[in-house]
Amino acid sequence: MERKYDATYHLGNTVVHVVAPPPMTEAEKEKILREFYRHAWNAWNLLSVEERLRINAEYE
């Protein structure tokens, strides 16, 4: 199956293909974002309290 790319960049010895997401409704986008945030918070909550505090301190 031939893939269609929205853009292709040649950076030195690296080829980067950019693929745009398929067309979707605003409701579908919101659902995907909610899932993304839910998984991100789950990952964050798996860290120890000490690790979360260390990471927060780096960005203050």
Biopython code that builds the backbone (N, CA, C, O; Angstrom):
import numpy as np
from Bio.PDB.StructureBuilder import StructureBuilder

atoms = [
    (1, "MET", "N", (0.841, -1.184, 0.000)),
    (1, "MET", "CA", (0.000, 0.000, 0.000)),
    (1, "MET", "C", (0.886, 1.248, 0.000)),
    (1, "MET", "O", (1.765, 1.394, 0.850)),
    (2, "GLU", "N", (0.656, 2.111, -0.926)),
    (2, "GLU", "CA", (1.409, 3.369, -1.035)),
    (2, "GLU", "C", (0.837, 4.391, -0.062)),
    (2, "GLU", "O", (-0.368, 4.641, -0.060)),
    (3, "ARG", "N", (1.703, 4.987, 0.771)),
    (3, "ARG", "CA", (1.254, 6.007, 1.726)),
    (3, "ARG", "C", (1.337, 7.373, 1.090)),
    (3, "ARG", "O", (2.271, 7.670, 0.345)),
    (4, "LYS", "N", (0.364, 8.196, 1.386)),
    (4, "LYS", "CA", (0.368, 9.590, 0.928)),
    (4, "LYS", "C", (0.824, 10.448, 2.091)),
    (4, "LYS", "O", (0.265, 10.373, 3.186)),
    (5, "TYR", "N", (1.826, 11.255, 1.856)),
    (5, "TYR", "CA", (2.347, 12.158, 2.879)),
    (5, "TYR", "C", (1.945, 13.582, 2.541)),
    (5, "TYR", "O", (1.874, 13.964, 1.372)),
    (6, "ASP", "N", (1.682, 14.363, 3.587)),
    (6, "ASP", "CA", (1.332, 15.767, 3.378)),
    (6, "ASP", "C", (2.562, 16.609, 3.113)),
    (6, "ASP", "O", (2.479, 17.658, 2.473)),
    (7, "ALA", "N", (3.701, 16.152, 3.604)),
    (7, "ALA", "CA", (4.961, 16.849, 3.356)),
    (7, "ALA", "C", (6.101, 15.873, 3.603)),
    (7, "ALA", "O", (5.977, 14.953, 4.412)),
    (8, "THR", "N", (7.198, 16.075, 2.912)),
    (8, "THR", "CA", (8.407, 15.289, 3.123)),
    (8, "THR", "C", (9.578, 16.245, 3.192)),
    (8, "THR", "O", (9.737, 17.111, 2.331)),
    (9, "TYR", "N", (10.406, 16.084, 4.230)),
    (9, "TYR", "CA", (11.579, 16.934, 4.428)),
    (9, "TYR", "C", (12.819, 16.060, 4.460)),
    (9, "TYR", "O", (12.815, 14.985, 5.060)),
    (10, "HIS", "N", (13.868, 16.518, 3.821)),
    (10, "HIS", "CA", (15.159, 15.845, 3.847)),
    (10, "HIS", "C", (16.090, 16.717, 4.688)),
    (10, "HIS", "O", (16.446, 17.828, 4.295)),
    (11, "LEU", "N", (16.477, 16.196, 5.848)),
    (11, "LEU", "CA", (17.332, 16.928, 6.781)),
    (11, "LEU", "C", (18.620, 16.134, 6.962)),
    (11, "LEU", "O", (18.683, 15.208, 7.771)),
    (12, "GLY", "N", (19.638, 16.502, 6.207)),
    (12, "GLY", "CA", (20.876, 15.724, 6.244)),
    (12, "GLY", "C", (20.608, 14.331, 5.718)),
    (12, "GLY", "O", (20.117, 14.170, 4.601)),
    (13, "ASN", "N", (20.931, 13.310, 6.526)),
    (13, "ASN", "CA", (20.695, 11.917, 6.122)),
    (13, "ASN", "C", (19.342, 11.403, 6.589)),
    (13, "ASN", "O", (19.077, 10.203, 6.515)),
    (14, "THR", "N", (18.486, 12.291, 7.068)),
    (14, "THR", "CA", (17.192, 11.892, 7.621)),
    (14, "THR", "C", (16.060, 12.359, 6.708)),
    (14, "THR", "O", (16.072, 13.480, 6.201)),
    (15, "VAL", "N", (15.087, 11.476, 6.511)),
    (15, "VAL", "CA", (13.887, 11.830, 5.756)),
    (15, "VAL", "C", (12.724, 11.840, 6.739)),
    (15, "VAL", "O", (12.486, 10.857, 7.441)),
    (16, "VAL", "N", (12.001, 12.956, 6.786)),
    (16, "VAL", "CA", (10.856, 13.101, 7.682)),
    (16, "VAL", "C", (9.598, 13.216, 6.830)),
    (16, "VAL", "O", (9.474, 14.127, 6.011)),
    (17, "HIS", "N", (8.662, 12.280, 7.031)),
    (17, "HIS", "CA", (7.377, 12.320, 6.346)),
    (17, "HIS", "C", (6.337, 12.835, 7.341)),
    (17, "HIS", "O", (6.256, 12.341, 8.466)),
    (18, "VAL", "N", (5.552, 13.811, 6.935)),
    (18, "VAL", "CA", (4.511, 14.377, 7.782)),
    (18, "VAL", "C", (3.166, 13.873, 7.289)),
    (18, "VAL", "O", (2.838, 13.997, 6.109)),
    (19, "VAL", "N", (2.392, 13.302, 8.204)),
    (19, "VAL", "CA", (1.072, 12.769, 7.867)),
    (19, "VAL", "C", (0.038, 13.548, 8.670)),
    (19, "VAL", "O", (0.114, 13.596, 9.898)),
    (20, "ALA", "N", (-0.910, 14.146, 7.998)),
    (20, "ALA", "CA", (-1.964, 14.906, 8.666)),
    (20, "ALA", "C", (-3.022, 13.936, 9.183)),
    (20, "ALA", "O", (-3.228, 12.871, 8.601)),
    (21, "PRO", "N", (-3.686, 14.297, 10.263)),
    (21, "PRO", "CA", (-4.761, 13.433, 10.749)),
    (21, "PRO", "C", (-5.920, 13.423, 9.752)),
    (21, "PRO", "O", (-6.072, 14.351, 8.957)),
    (22, "PRO", "N", (-6.732, 12.370, 9.800)),
    (22, "PRO", "CA", (-7.876, 12.319, 8.888)),
    (22, "PRO", "C", (-8.895, 13.392, 9.247)),
    (22, "PRO", "O", (-8.905, 13.876, 10.379)),
    (23, "PRO", "N", (-9.750, 13.768, 8.308)),
    (23, "PRO", "CA", (-10.797, 14.741, 8.633)),
    (23, "PRO", "C", (-11.672, 14.209, 9.767)),
    (23, "PRO", "O", (-12.023, 13.030, 9.795)),
    (24, "MET", "N", (-12.022, 15.102, 10.706)),
    (24, "MET", "CA", (-12.866, 14.692, 11.822)),
    (24, "MET", "C", (-13.676, 15.870, 12.324)),
    (24, "MET", "O", (-13.349, 17.029, 12.068)),
    (25, "THR", "N", (-14.726, 15.555, 13.035)),
    (25, "THR", "CA", (-15.587, 16.593, 13.590)),
    (25, "THR", "C", (-14.950, 17.172, 14.848)),
    (25, "THR", "O", (-14.008, 16.604, 15.401)),
    (26, "GLU", "N", (-15.473, 18.298, 15.287)),
    (26, "GLU", "CA", (-14.988, 18.899, 16.537)),
    (26, "GLU", "C", (-15.227, 17.959, 17.712)),
    (26, "GLU", "O", (-14.399, 17.876, 18.620)),
    (27, "ALA", "N", (-16.353, 17.250, 17.700)),
    (27, "ALA", "CA", (-16.656, 16.306, 18.783)),
    (27, "ALA", "C", (-15.615, 15.188, 18.830)),
    (27, "ALA", "O", (-15.192, 14.778, 19.911)),
    (28, "GLU", "N", (-15.202, 14.695, 17.663)),
    (28, "GLU", "CA", (-14.181, 13.649, 17.617)),
    (28, "GLU", "C", (-12.839, 14.178, 18.131)),
    (28, "GLU", "O", (-12.124, 13.481, 18.851)),
    (29, "LYS", "N", (-12.504, 15.417, 17.755)),
    (29, "LYS", "CA", (-11.259, 16.027, 18.247)),
    (29, "LYS", "C", (-11.288, 16.161, 19.760)),
    (29, "LYS", "O", (-10.301, 15.861, 20.432)),
    (30, "GLU", "N", (-12.403, 16.606, 20.292)),
    (30, "GLU", "CA", (-12.527, 16.766, 21.740)),
    (30, "GLU", "C", (-12.387, 15.426, 22.458)),
    (30, "GLU", "O", (-11.756, 15.347, 23.512)),
    (31, "LYS", "N", (-12.969, 14.382, 21.894)),
    (31, "LYS", "CA", (-12.871, 13.050, 22.496)),
    (31, "LYS", "C", (-11.414, 12.592, 22.531)),
    (31, "LYS", "O", (-10.954, 12.062, 23.542)),
    (32, "ILE", "N", (-10.689, 12.793, 21.432)),
    (32, "ILE", "CA", (-9.285, 12.403, 21.367)),
    (32, "ILE", "C", (-8.467, 13.188, 22.390)),
    (32, "ILE", "O", (-7.621, 12.617, 23.078)),
    (33, "LEU", "N", (-8.715, 14.489, 22.492)),
    (33, "LEU", "CA", (-7.988, 15.307, 23.469)),
    (33, "LEU", "C", (-8.285, 14.876, 24.902)),
    (33, "LEU", "O", (-7.374, 14.819, 25.728)),
    (34, "ARG", "N", (-9.544, 14.572, 25.209)),
    (34, "ARG", "CA", (-9.896, 14.101, 26.560)),
    (34, "ARG", "C", (-9.157, 12.809, 26.885)),
    (34, "ARG", "O", (-8.656, 12.644, 27.998)),
    (35, "GLU", "N", (-9.086, 11.892, 25.923)),
    (35, "GLU", "CA", (-8.367, 10.641, 26.133)),
    (35, "GLU", "C", (-6.876, 10.896, 26.346)),
    (35, "GLU", "O", (-6.248, 10.284, 27.210)),
    (36, "PHE", "N", (-6.317, 11.807, 25.545)),
    (36, "PHE", "CA", (-4.906, 12.164, 25.683)),
    (36, "PHE", "C", (-4.633, 12.695, 27.086)),
    (36, "PHE", "O", (-3.696, 12.247, 27.746)),
    (37, "TYR", "N", (-5.441, 13.645, 27.543)),
    (37, "TYR", "CA", (-5.254, 14.223, 28.880)),
    (37, "TYR", "C", (-5.431, 13.173, 29.966)),
    (37, "TYR", "O", (-4.689, 13.168, 30.948)),
    (38, "ARG", "N", (-6.407, 12.283, 29.801)),
    (38, "ARG", "CA", (-6.645, 11.242, 30.804)),
    (38, "ARG", "C", (-5.419, 10.336, 30.936)),
    (38, "ARG", "O", (-4.993, 10.013, 32.045)),
    (39, "HIS", "N", (-4.861, 9.932, 29.798)),
    (39, "HIS", "CA", (-3.680, 9.063, 29.836)),
    (39, "HIS", "C", (-2.462, 9.808, 30.382)),
    (39, "HIS", "O", (-1.653, 9.228, 31.106)),
    (40, "ALA", "N", (-2.330, 11.082, 30.039)),
    (40, "ALA", "CA", (-1.208, 11.860, 30.561)),
    (40, "ALA", "C", (-1.293, 11.977, 32.083)),
    (40, "ALA", "O", (-0.283, 11.816, 32.768)),
    (41, "TRP", "N", (-2.472, 12.253, 32.613)),
    (41, "TRP", "CA", (-2.628, 12.338, 34.067)),
    (41, "TRP", "C", (-2.391, 10.987, 34.726)),
    (41, "TRP", "O", (-1.810, 10.921, 35.809)),
    (42, "ASN", "N", (-2.832, 9.911, 34.085)),
    (42, "ASN", "CA", (-2.567, 8.580, 34.638)),
    (42, "ASN", "C", (-1.066, 8.325, 34.734)),
    (42, "ASN", "O", (-0.586, 7.795, 35.736)),
    (43, "ALA", "N", (-0.327, 8.700, 33.694)),
    (43, "ALA", "CA", (1.125, 8.530, 33.712)),
    (43, "ALA", "C", (1.745, 9.390, 34.812)),
    (43, "ALA", "O", (2.624, 8.927, 35.538)),
    (44, "TRP", "N", (1.299, 10.626, 34.937)),
    (44, "TRP", "CA", (1.801, 11.537, 35.967)),
    (44, "TRP", "C", (1.561, 10.945, 37.354)),
    (44, "TRP", "O", (2.441, 10.988, 38.214)),
    (45, "ASN", "N", (0.380, 10.401, 37.565)),
    (45, "ASN", "CA", (0.036, 9.858, 38.873)),
    (45, "ASN", "C", (0.786, 8.575, 39.208)),
    (45, "ASN", "O", (0.816, 8.172, 40.371)),
    (46, "LEU", "N", (1.389, 7.928, 38.221)),
    (46, "LEU", "CA", (2.207, 6.751, 38.487)),
    (46, "LEU", "C", (3.568, 7.112, 39.081)),
    (46, "LEU", "O", (4.234, 6.270, 39.684)),
    (47, "LEU", "N", (3.978, 8.376, 38.907)),
    (47, "LEU", "CA", (5.254, 8.827, 39.474)),
    (47, "LEU", "C", (5.123, 8.971, 40.982)),
    (47, "LEU", "O", (4.038, 9.214, 41.510)),
    (48, "SER", "N", (6.247, 8.817, 41.661)),
    (48, "SER", "CA", (6.230, 9.040, 43.104)),
    (48, "SER", "C", (6.063, 10.528, 43.379)),
    (48, "SER", "O", (6.321, 11.365, 42.514)),
    (49, "VAL", "N", (5.630, 10.843, 44.592)),
    (49, "VAL", "CA", (5.453, 12.247, 44.983)),
    (49, "VAL", "C", (6.783, 12.977, 44.867)),
    (49, "VAL", "O", (6.825, 14.118, 44.405)),
    (50, "GLU", "N", (7.868, 12.331, 45.281)),
    (50, "GLU", "CA", (9.192, 12.965, 45.213)),
    (50, "GLU", "C", (9.569, 13.295, 43.767)),
    (50, "GLU", "O", (10.107, 14.367, 43.490)),
    (51, "GLU", "N", (9.285, 12.370, 42.851)),
    (51, "GLU", "CA", (9.606, 12.604, 41.442)),
    (51, "GLU", "C", (8.759, 13.737, 40.870)),
    (51, "GLU", "O", (9.268, 14.561, 40.109)),
    (52, "ARG", "N", (7.487, 13.792, 41.220)),
    (52, "ARG", "CA", (6.625, 14.892, 40.748)),
    (52, "ARG", "C", (7.124, 16.232, 41.262)),
    (52, "ARG", "O", (7.146, 17.214, 40.521)),
    (53, "LEU", "N", (7.526, 16.278, 42.535)),
    (53, "LEU", "CA", (8.042, 17.526, 43.098)),
    (53, "LEU", "C", (9.331, 17.945, 42.413)),
    (53, "LEU", "O", (9.537, 19.131, 42.155)),
    (54, "ARG", "N", (10.207, 16.983, 42.113)),
    (54, "ARG", "CA", (11.464, 17.294, 41.422)),
    (54, "ARG", "C", (11.178, 17.860, 40.035)),
    (54, "ARG", "O", (11.793, 18.847, 39.630)),
    (55, "ILE", "N", (10.259, 17.249, 39.313)),
    (55, "ILE", "CA", (9.927, 17.725, 37.962)),
    (55, "ILE", "C", (9.307, 19.120, 38.034)),
    (55, "ILE", "O", (9.659, 19.998, 37.247)),
    (56, "ASN", "N", (8.390, 19.323, 38.973)),
    (56, "ASN", "CA", (7.764, 20.645, 39.121)),
    (56, "ASN", "C", (8.799, 21.705, 39.435)),
    (56, "ASN", "O", (8.721, 22.819, 38.917)),
    (57, "ALA", "N", (9.774, 21.373, 40.282)),
    (57, "ALA", "CA", (10.811, 22.338, 40.663)),
    (57, "ALA", "C", (11.642, 22.762, 39.453)),
    (57, "ALA", "O", (12.107, 23.900, 39.390)),
    (58, "GLU", "N", (11.830, 21.856, 38.494)),
    (58, "GLU", "CA", (12.600, 22.197, 37.286)),
    (58, "GLU", "C", (11.924, 23.278, 36.470)),
    (58, "GLU", "O", (12.596, 24.023, 35.756)),
    (59, "TYR", "N", (10.610, 23.378, 36.561)),
    (59, "TYR", "CA", (9.871, 24.299, 35.694)),
    (59, "TYR", "C", (9.340, 25.531, 36.430)),
    (59, "TYR", "O", (8.573, 26.313, 35.868)),
    (60, "GLU", "N", (9.747, 25.696, 37.672)),
    (60, "GLU", "CA", (9.304, 26.887, 38.411)),
    (60, "GLU", "C", (10.205, 28.060, 38.154)),
    (60, "GLU", "O", (9.979, 29.143, 38.695)),
]
sb = StructureBuilder()
sb.init_structure("model")
sb.init_model(0)
sb.init_chain("A")
sb.init_seg("    ")
for serial, (resi, resn, name, xyz) in enumerate(atoms, 1):
    if name == "N":
        sb.init_residue(resn, " ", resi, " ")
    sb.init_atom(name, np.array(xyz, "f"), 0.0, 1.0, " ", f" {name:<3s}", serial, name[0])
structure = sb.get_structure()
